[in-house]
Amino acid sequence: MNILFTCAGRRRYLLKYFKEIIGGSGKIVATDMQLSAPALTVADVKVQVPQVYAEDYIPAILQICKKQLIDILIPLNDLELPILAERKSDFEAIGVKVIVSEPRVIDICFDKYKTAQFIESLGLKTPETYVDYNEAIAAIKAGRLNFPLILKPRWGSGSIGLEFVDDFDELEIVYKLNRKKVMKSILATASVDDNFILIQEVIKGPEYGLDIVNDLDGKYRGVSVKQKLAMRSGETDKAITVDNADIREIGATIGKALGHIGNLDCDVLERDGEYYVLELNPRFGGGYPFSQEAGVNIPKAIVAWVKGEDVDDSIFFPHYDAMFSKCDILLNVGQLQNRT
């Protein structure tokens, strides 16, 4: 069983989890734009590839799959998900199982405005969300939308372009500045509509991260709920697993309706006892290790499913009140190439 991780980045822990599952029966292959990416230190084979929007990105990944006899491909970056979803059949034709959802699912999750509409269609709550600047201004004046507000790219990744504003003057300035920032960034390619900045109400209160698990047929199997205790660079830094039936039910509702493949990273905010679904990311998120260390084992399930085997749903629910914190370590990632 050979597994390829694309855009491996900093997800070193994830490669280790899968390596523990396959043991000596296969190899871990990882790609990134830079060979200094921390996750590559775990891989048996590491390969430098072009950026995801380059014309030769998919051909490069296909060639790696053929050369390394890859069985499973697991993408780890938001920006490549739509691309791989559209080209999934090319990989399946050479025997590679790509752990990515269908284009419809990726579109709902990647477009944060469509995410908000989808959540509301399920009868769940989500923050007040606008993509038309003038409509947002009218909503503020009518009292339907109140400061503080958060501005962020409609098609975003990580914490790129997140800004908070407290009044009309800040809103006007930051909105214009964010448009310029996005157009100068890698997100410009993903921003396919002129209304590419999201204006959203701020929900203040406890924040939760969910790992919602569906099998490879899109059938809901379980959910792990963690309360976030601290954030760092847009990722969960400290968290504790919690026993909250209401949030688990929200996760089950989303998983059953969305029909995604594998793990769905979901953010939920609480205000006055009400829960608001913020984002859906159809991939392993930065908060996943908090679930794994508390007893969840999605890597084990994915490997079993690809083999045609099954696992008990109990492995998708964590031990509760397990609290963990990330910490930095220094890794030897090799030497710079072509030094002069």
Salt bridges, closest charged atoms under 4 A:
ASP44 OD1 - LYS19 NZ 3.22
ASP78 OD1 - ARG283 NE 2.48
ASP90 OD2 - ARG87 NE 2.40
GLU102 OE2 - LYS88 NZ 3.54
ASP107 OD2 - LYS114 NZ 2.53
ASP111 OD1 - ARG154 NE 2.76
GLU163 OE2 - LYS181 NZ 3.41
GLU172 OE2 - LYS176 NZ 3.50
ASP194 OD1 - ARG179 NH2 2.93
GLU201 OE1 - ARG271 NH1 3.39
GLU207 OE2 - LYS228 NZ 3.24
ASP211 OD2 - LYS226 NZ 2.77
ASP215 OD2 - ARG221 NH1 3.60
GLU235 OE2 - ARG11 NH1 2.49
GLU235 OE1 - LYS326 NZ 3.05
ASP243 OD1 - ARG248 NH1 2.69
ASP267 OD1 - LYS228 NZ 2.78
GLU279 OE2 - LYS152 NZ 3.37
ASP310 OD1 - ARG221 NH2 3.09
ASP313 OD1 - ARG221 NE 2.63
ASP328 OD2 - ARG232 NH1 3.19
